[in-house]
Amino acid sequence: MKPTIALVACTAIICVTLLELYALSLGHDGALLLSSVGAIFAFAGAAIGFKIAGR
């Protein structure tokens, strides 16, 4: 995995997390938001796993 992919993944995690926190502060339903955050972290975990396995 190229470093640029890891950088994009980390940036996406940060942006989504900030967006979720902003939406929660506005009083939106947190269940769907938190499940989408979980999906992002699962994707990032898989990307890191593939990077380690590729060595």
N, CA, C and O atoms as CSV, one atom per row, in Angstrom:
chain,resi,resn,atom,element,x,y,z
A,1,MET,N,N,0.844,-1.186,0.000
A,1,MET,CA,C,0.000,0.000,0.000
A,1,MET,C,C,0.885,1.243,0.000
A,1,MET,O,O,1.847,1.339,0.762
A,2,LYS,N,N,0.549,2.171,-0.849
A,2,LYS,CA,C,1.343,3.393,-0.933
A,2,LYS,C,C,1.010,4.327,0.227
A,2,LYS,O,O,-0.114,4.319,0.730
A,3,PRO,N,N,1.980,5.127,0.648
A,3,PRO,CA,C,1.738,6.071,1.758
A,3,PRO,C,C,0.605,7.051,1.470
A,3,PRO,O,O,-0.073,7.502,2.393
A,4,THR,N,N,0.396,7.380,0.202
A,4,THR,CA,C,-0.672,8.329,-0.121
A,4,THR,C,C,-2.040,7.752,0.218
A,4,THR,O,O,-2.939,8.486,0.629
A,5,ILE,N,N,-2.205,6.439,0.049
A,5,ILE,CA,C,-3.485,5.803,0.376
A,5,ILE,C,C,-3.731,5.872,1.877
A,5,ILE,O,O,-4.844,6.146,2.325
A,6,ALA,N,N,-2.665,5.617,2.653
A,6,ALA,CA,C,-2.792,5.693,4.108
A,6,ALA,C,C,-3.131,7.116,4.534
A,6,ALA,O,O,-3.936,7.318,5.443
A,7,LEU,N,N,-2.522,8.100,3.883
A,7,LEU,CA,C,-2.785,9.503,4.211
A,7,LEU,C,C,-4.233,9.866,3.906
A,7,LEU,O,O,-4.882,10.556,4.693
A,8,VAL,N,N,-4.738,9.404,2.772
A,8,VAL,CA,C,-6.133,9.671,2.410
A,8,VAL,C,C,-7.077,9.014,3.408
A,8,VAL,O,O,-8.082,9.607,3.802
A,9,ALA,N,N,-6.750,7.780,3.821
A,9,ALA,CA,C,-7.598,7.073,4.783
A,9,ALA,C,C,-7.637,7.813,6.116
A,9,ALA,O,O,-8.703,7.978,6.708
A,10,CYS,N,N,-6.477,8.255,6.585
A,10,CYS,CA,C,-6.422,8.985,7.858
A,10,CYS,C,C,-7.188,10.303,7.763
A,10,CYS,O,O,-7.907,10.678,8.689
A,11,THR,N,N,-7.032,10.994,6.649
A,11,THR,CA,C,-7.743,12.255,6.455
A,11,THR,C,C,-9.252,12.028,6.440
A,11,THR,O,O,-10.012,12.814,7.006
A,12,ALA,N,N,-9.679,10.948,5.788
A,12,ALA,CA,C,-11.109,10.634,5.735
A,12,ALA,C,C,-11.651,10.343,7.127
A,12,ALA,O,O,-12.747,10.783,7.474
A,13,ILE,N,N,-10.882,9.600,7.929
A,13,ILE,CA,C,-11.314,9.283,9.292
A,13,ILE,C,C,-11.488,10.563,10.103
A,13,ILE,O,O,-12.482,10.727,10.811
A,14,ILE,N,N,-10.513,11.473,9.994
A,14,ILE,CA,C,-10.578,12.723,10.751
A,14,ILE,C,C,-11.780,13.561,10.308
A,14,ILE,O,O,-12.513,14.089,11.143
A,15,CYS,N,N,-11.976,13.679,9.006
A,15,CYS,CA,C,-13.086,14.487,8.489
A,15,CYS,C,C,-14.432,13.909,8.902
A,15,CYS,O,O,-15.321,14.643,9.332
A,16,VAL,N,N,-14.582,12.585,8.771
A,16,VAL,CA,C,-15.853,11.955,9.127
A,16,VAL,C,C,-16.118,12.093,10.616
A,16,VAL,O,O,-17.248,12.358,11.026
A,17,THR,N,N,-15.071,11.912,11.435
A,17,THR,CA,C,-15.246,12.026,12.883
A,17,THR,C,C,-15.690,13.434,13.269
A,17,THR,O,O,-16.596,13.599,14.086
A,18,LEU,N,N,-15.059,14.444,12.686
A,18,LEU,CA,C,-15.452,15.822,12.976
A,18,LEU,C,C,-16.879,16.090,12.514
A,18,LEU,O,O,-17.640,16.778,13.195
A,19,LEU,N,N,-17.239,15.545,11.355
A,19,LEU,CA,C,-18.597,15.727,10.841
A,19,LEU,C,C,-19.619,15.072,11.761
A,19,LEU,O,O,-20.682,15.637,12.019
A,20,GLU,N,N,-19.292,13.867,12.259
A,20,GLU,CA,C,-20.203,13.172,13.167
A,20,GLU,C,C,-20.374,13.957,14.464
A,20,GLU,O,O,-21.492,14.103,14.957
A,21,LEU,N,N,-19.278,14.460,15.017
A,21,LEU,CA,C,-19.357,15.226,16.261
A,21,LEU,C,C,-20.184,16.491,16.067
A,21,LEU,O,O,-20.953,16.877,16.947
A,22,TYR,N,N,-20.025,17.136,14.912
A,22,TYR,CA,C,-20.812,18.333,14.619
A,22,TYR,C,C,-22.299,17.991,14.518
A,22,TYR,O,O,-23.142,18.710,15.054
A,23,ALA,N,N,-22.617,16.893,13.831
A,23,ALA,CA,C,-24.015,16.487,13.682
A,23,ALA,C,C,-24.614,16.118,15.034
A,23,ALA,O,O,-25.766,16.450,15.314
A,24,LEU,N,N,-23.842,15.435,15.870
A,24,LEU,CA,C,-24.342,15.070,17.196
A,24,LEU,C,C,-24.583,16.317,18.037
A,24,LEU,O,O,-25.535,16.368,18.816
A,25,SER,N,N,-23.725,17.322,17.884
A,25,SER,CA,C,-23.898,18.551,18.659
A,25,SER,C,C,-25.160,19.294,18.234
A,25,SER,O,O,-25.717,20.072,19.008
A,26,LEU,N,N,-25.612,19.055,17.004
A,26,LEU,CA,C,-26.845,19.674,16.525
A,26,LEU,C,C,-28.071,18.888,16.958
A,26,LEU,O,O,-29.201,19.327,16.741
A,27,GLY,N,N,-27.853,17.712,17.576
A,27,GLY,CA,C,-28.969,16.939,18.091
A,27,GLY,C,C,-29.500,15.879,17.151
A,27,GLY,O,O,-30.616,15.395,17.339
A,28,HIS,N,N,-28.722,15.504,16.132
A,28,HIS,CA,C,-29.174,14.456,15.221
A,28,HIS,C,C,-29.039,13.086,15.877
A,28,HIS,O,O,-28.340,12.923,16.877
A,29,ASP,N,N,-29.728,12.103,15.288
A,29,ASP,CA,C,-29.695,10.740,15.820
A,29,ASP,C,C,-28.279,10.182,15.685
A,29,ASP,O,O,-27.696,10.197,14.601
A,30,GLY,N,N,-27.738,9.695,16.789
A,30,GLY,CA,C,-26.356,9.244,16.793
A,30,GLY,C,C,-26.134,7.823,16.338
A,30,GLY,O,O,-25.006,7.458,16.007
A,31,ALA,N,N,-27.190,6.992,16.309
A,31,ALA,CA,C,-26.997,5.575,16.005
A,31,ALA,C,C,-26.448,5.368,14.593
A,31,ALA,O,O,-25.465,4.653,14.405
A,32,LEU,N,N,-27.076,5.987,13.618
A,32,LEU,CA,C,-26.632,5.825,12.236
A,32,LEU,C,C,-25.261,6.459,12.040
A,32,LEU,O,O,-24.419,5.923,11.320
A,33,LEU,N,N,-25.042,7.601,12.684
A,33,LEU,CA,C,-23.765,8.288,12.550
A,33,LEU,C,C,-22.631,7.436,13.099
A,33,LEU,O,O,-21.583,7.302,12.467
A,34,LEU,N,N,-22.845,6.859,14.281
A,34,LEU,CA,C,-21.790,6.064,14.898
A,34,LEU,C,C,-21.529,4.787,14.113
A,34,LEU,O,O,-20.392,4.317,14.071
A,35,SER,N,N,-22.552,4.216,13.491
A,35,SER,CA,C,-22.340,3.010,12.695
A,35,SER,C,C,-21.507,3.337,11.459
A,35,SER,O,O,-20.699,2.516,11.026
A,36,SER,N,N,-21.691,4.528,10.888
A,36,SER,CA,C,-20.888,4.906,9.729
A,36,SER,C,C,-19.446,5.159,10.146
A,36,SER,O,O,-18.520,4.858,9.392
A,37,VAL,N,N,-19.248,5.710,11.344
A,37,VAL,CA,C,-17.888,5.888,11.852
A,37,VAL,C,C,-17.240,4.522,12.052
A,37,VAL,O,O,-16.062,4.339,11.744
A,38,GLY,N,N,-18.004,3.567,12.567
A,38,GLY,CA,C,-17.478,2.215,12.743
A,38,GLY,C,C,-17.052,1.606,11.420
A,38,GLY,O,O,-16.039,0.910,11.354
A,39,ALA,N,N,-17.815,1.862,10.363
A,39,ALA,CA,C,-17.460,1.338,9.045
A,39,ALA,C,C,-16.159,1.961,8.547
A,39,ALA,O,O,-15.335,1.274,7.943
A,40,ILE,N,N,-15.969,3.255,8.795
A,40,ILE,CA,C,-14.735,3.926,8.387
A,40,ILE,C,C,-13.539,3.329,9.120
A,40,ILE,O,O,-12.505,3.055,8.511
A,41,PHE,N,N,-13.686,3.126,10.443
A,41,PHE,CA,C,-12.578,2.557,11.206
A,41,PHE,C,C,-12.296,1.120,10.781
A,41,PHE,O,O,-11.139,0.700,10.776
A,42,ALA,N,N,-13.337,0.355,10.423
A,42,ALA,CA,C,-13.136,-1.014,9.947
A,42,ALA,C,C,-12.354,-1.006,8.640
A,42,ALA,O,O,-11.472,-1.840,8.438
A,43,PHE,N,N,-12.675,-0.061,7.746
A,43,PHE,CA,C,-11.953,0.053,6.479
A,43,PHE,C,C,-10.493,0.412,6.724
A,43,PHE,O,O,-9.593,-0.142,6.093
A,44,ALA,N,N,-10.266,1.343,7.645
A,44,ALA,CA,C,-8.894,1.743,7.960
A,44,ALA,C,C,-8.121,0.575,8.567
A,44,ALA,O,O,-6.949,0.372,8.249
A,45,GLY,N,N,-8.773,-0.190,9.436
A,45,GLY,CA,C,-8.121,-1.356,10.026
A,45,GLY,C,C,-7.749,-2.381,8.973
A,45,GLY,O,O,-6.675,-2.980,9.032
A,46,ALA,N,N,-8.639,-2.583,8.006
A,46,ALA,CA,C,-8.349,-3.525,6.925
A,46,ALA,C,C,-7.182,-3.031,6.076
A,46,ALA,O,O,-6.331,-3.821,5.667
A,47,ALA,N,N,-7.141,-1.725,5.809
A,47,ALA,CA,C,-6.054,-1.163,5.010
A,47,ALA,C,C,-4.714,-1.338,5.716
A,47,ALA,O,O,-3.714,-1.680,5.086
A,48,ILE,N,N,-4.699,-1.102,7.024
A,48,ILE,CA,C,-3.466,-1.275,7.794
A,48,ILE,C,C,-3.066,-2.751,7.809
A,48,ILE,O,O,-1.884,-3.078,7.700
A,49,GLY,N,N,-4.050,-3.636,7.944
A,49,GLY,CA,C,-3.767,-5.071,7.933
A,49,GLY,C,C,-3.157,-5.518,6.616
A,49,GLY,O,O,-2.214,-6.308,6.606
A,50,PHE,N,N,-3.690,-5.016,5.496
A,50,PHE,CA,C,-3.130,-5.368,4.196
A,50,PHE,C,C,-1.713,-4.825,4.049
A,50,PHE,O,O,-0.854,-5.468,3.445
A,51,LYS,N,N,-1.473,-3.639,4.603
A,51,LYS,CA,C,-0.133,-3.046,4.523
A,51,LYS,C,C,0.870,-3.910,5.274
A,51,LYS,O,O,1.969,-4.166,4.782
A,52,ILE,N,N,0.487,-4.364,6.479
A,52,ILE,CA,C,1.384,-5.202,7.269
A,52,ILE,C,C,1.589,-6.553,6.577
A,52,ILE,O,O,2.707,-7.068,6.542
A,53,ALA,N,N,0.519,-7.123,6.031
A,53,ALA,CA,C,0.618,-8.428,5.369
A,53,ALA,C,C,1.442,-8.347,4.089
A,53,ALA,O,O,2.032,-9.338,3.660
A,54,GLY,N,N,1.481,-7.159,3.481
A,54,GLY,CA,C,2.213,-6.992,2.229
A,54,GLY,C,C,3.714,-6.885,2.392
A,54,GLY,O,O,4.444,-6.876,1.402
A,55,ARG,N,N,4.189,-6.804,3.630
A,55,ARG,CA,C,5.627,-6.654,3.844
A,55,ARG,C,C,6.342,-7.964,3.671
A,55,ARG,O,O,7.564,-8.024,3.814
